[in-house]
Amino acid sequence: MERFLSEIEGILKEERVNYQKVEQAFLVTFRDKEIRYNVLIFADEHMAVIVGKTDPPFIPTPEMGARLLEENFRMNFAAYHLTQDNEVIVTSVLRSECIRESFRRNFYIVLSFLKRLGESLAS
Amino acid sequence: MRVLLLDDIEAILKELGLSPLREEDMLVLLIGEGGREVVVYIIAEEERKVAYVLASAYPPIKAEGKELDILRASWELVDRGVPCKVGVDKDSVVVEVDLDECHIKKDVLLESIYFAAEGMLTIADKLREGESPEAAEGESDT
């Protein structure tokens, strides 16, 4: 598990991403205008998971829910979901053994999904 | 001659004892459990070396009016270790697992087919739970 975490840490450093190590995970936060974006990354020996959300949270209407489901179909390697608190989150999952090949792409796709939420929140 | 990704996937599935149908540029599997059926499609994007494992209920489930329940059910799936994404194509619910070249291996392919099919069956059950008995009865008559 440590090997996969240090691979992720290496990629975050290469990409010059500011992160905090929180126990066995990495927390990436950044702000754009009024929206804060939080991304948590963790990995075990099988899977690496990237989870992102906005602050303030994105609470969708049914119409927005329909749009998010269409985007889930159209876009790849990440997905919108709705938590029990009615907050939209973005996830991306990859095999830990593929971190070197796939993590960078999935991380940026999660950011792109989050930015879309942020743009909707701001409009 | 370059070996196509879809050929590789077909060979792996056959090695696993599965018998996919080859329909032009996709592989199709019909998976049944307890009288419920799921169609699994595997599509490859050869240039990008990416494959998509998609599951759809048979007959397809309509998303209209249930979008938030579907998004909520998709989080429950991920939260219990079934990583997949749930989308809608032409108002029908589709569960998908995306695989790049690194992920196209025997065990991951089999797991992805399971995740997509299990995800679809779970979503179908969740949506039926939320229906009124009359609506559920109406659906079974069609």
Interface residues (C-beta under 8 A of the other chain):
Chain A: M47 V49 P60 P62 G65 A66 L68 L69 E70 E71 N72 F73 R74 N76 F77 A78 A79 Y80 H81 L82 T83 Q84 N86 V88 I89 T91 V93 L94 R95 E97 C98 E101 S102 R105
Chain B: V50 Y52 A63 G65 E67 L68 I70 L71 R72 S74 W75 V78 P83 C84 K85 V86 G87 V88 D89 V93 V94 E96 D98 D100 E101 C102 H103 V108
